[in-house]
């Protein structure tokens, strides 16, 4: 099935933007340490400091499900992060195999 990719956009309430940044920063190390996690990157918009984008890669959908069931996800994201949000969107993708366009 391929590598499971998640792109999430978390929009904090404006007064909670810095607190959300702190919570998301705490998510990085334990998420990257998960056996099925290939990448976990948190970004903060330069145009809208309340907008955070997460880019995640997992070996498969089961590894992503394990991430969502982890203690750190429940304790940090669900219990501490979600209450700071104005909105949240998530999209999932499958990473396509690498291709090359070599000139003949």
C-alpha positions, 0 to 999 in steps of 0.5 A: 500500500505504500507509505502513509502520509498525513498533512494536518493544519491546526489553527489556534485561537489567536491568543493560544498560538504560542501555547499551541507551538509549545505543545506541538514542539513536545510532540516531535521527539516521542512521535519520531521515536515511534517504530512506524514513524518515518517523519514528523515535522511541525511548521508554523506559518510566517504569515499567520502565527496561529496556523501550524502545519504538521507533515507526517510519514508512517510505514503504513496506516496501522503505524498511524493508528498506533500514533493516534493511540499513543499516550503522548498523542492522547496527553499532548495533542488531544488533552492539551492541543485540541482545546487551543484550536479554532479549527483543524483539517487533516488529509492523508496521502500515499507516497508515490514511488520515486520516478526519474526523467533521465535524458536518453 
